[in-house]
Amino acid sequence: MNVYPFIEAEQACRRSVKRACELMQVSRSAYYQHLRGERSERDRVDQALTEKITAVHAMSKGTSGRRGYTSNSPRPGCGTAVNASPG
């Protein structure tokens, strides 16, 4: 859920941004980062992962499932399919 429009509305009405951020459980720094149009590190990583998954899915012509995604995953610790038969 995007809480930033609510905080922006509160700010426009000259209410406390600090309190609005507390109510919405978002840091003020994240809110101001959003206002500047900057993306968080998490957003950038998620976008890169989404692009990778989309590419793997397209290469498999839409047939690749969880095992195909985990075996091509760029994240450490991933890549071993659970209950996969060896070989």
C-alpha positions as CSV (number, residue, x, y, z in Angstrom):
1,M,0.0,0.0,0.0
2,N,1.4,3.4,-1.0
3,V,1.1,5.7,2.1
4,Y,2.9,8.6,0.6
5,P,-0.2,10.3,-0.9
6,F,-1.7,10.5,2.6
7,I,1.5,12.0,4.1
8,E,1.6,14.5,1.2
9,A,-2.0,15.5,1.9
10,E,-1.2,16.0,5.6
11,Q,1.8,18.1,4.6
12,A,-0.3,20.2,2.2
13,C,-2.7,20.9,5.0
14,R,0.3,22.1,7.1
15,R,0.0,19.1,9.5
16,S,2.9,17.3,11.0
17,V,4.9,15.1,8.6
18,K,6.5,13.5,11.5
19,R,3.2,12.4,13.0
20,A,1.8,11.3,9.7
21,C,4.9,9.1,9.1
22,E,4.6,7.6,12.6
23,L,1.0,6.8,11.9
24,M,1.8,5.2,8.6
25,Q,4.9,3.4,10.1
26,V,7.3,4.8,7.5
27,S,10.5,6.8,8.2
28,R,10.6,10.4,7.4
29,S,13.8,9.8,5.5
30,A,12.0,7.3,3.2
31,Y,9.2,9.8,2.7
32,Y,11.6,12.6,1.7
33,Q,13.5,10.2,-0.5
34,H,10.2,9.4,-2.2
35,L,9.6,13.2,-2.7
36,R,13.0,13.6,-4.4
37,G,12.1,10.8,-6.7
38,E,14.9,8.5,-5.5
39,R,14.4,4.7,-5.4
40,S,15.5,2.7,-2.4
41,E,18.2,0.1,-2.6
42,R,15.5,-2.5,-2.0
43,D,13.4,-1.2,-4.9
44,R,16.5,-1.3,-7.2
45,V,17.3,-4.9,-6.2
46,D,13.7,-6.0,-6.6
47,Q,13.5,-4.5,-10.0
48,A,16.7,-6.3,-11.1
49,L,15.4,-9.6,-9.8
50,T,12.0,-9.0,-11.5
51,E,13.9,-8.4,-14.8
52,K,15.9,-11.6,-14.3
53,I,12.8,-13.7,-13.6
54,T,11.0,-12.2,-16.6
55,A,14.0,-13.1,-18.8
56,V,14.1,-16.7,-17.5
57,H,10.4,-17.1,-18.0
58,A,10.6,-15.8,-21.5
59,M,13.6,-18.0,-22.4
60,S,11.6,-21.0,-21.2
61,K,8.6,-20.0,-23.3
62,G,6.5,-19.6,-20.2
63,T,7.1,-23.2,-18.9
64,S,9.7,-22.5,-16.2
65,G,8.4,-22.9,-12.7
66,R,9.9,-22.5,-9.2
67,R,12.8,-24.9,-9.8
68,G,13.8,-23.0,-13.0
69,Y,13.7,-19.7,-11.1
70,T,15.6,-20.9,-8.1
71,S,18.3,-22.6,-10.1
72,N,18.9,-19.3,-11.9
73,S,18.6,-17.1,-8.9
74,P,21.3,-14.5,-8.3
75,R,20.7,-14.5,-4.5
76,P,23.2,-16.4,-2.3
77,G,21.8,-19.5,-0.7
78,C,19.2,-20.0,-3.5
79,G,19.6,-22.4,-6.3
80,T,18.9,-25.7,-4.7
81,A,15.5,-27.0,-5.4
82,V,13.8,-28.8,-2.5
83,N,12.9,-32.4,-3.1
84,A,14.5,-32.3,-6.5
85,S,15.7,-35.7,-7.7
86,P,19.5,-35.8,-8.3
87,G,20.9,-36.0,-11.8
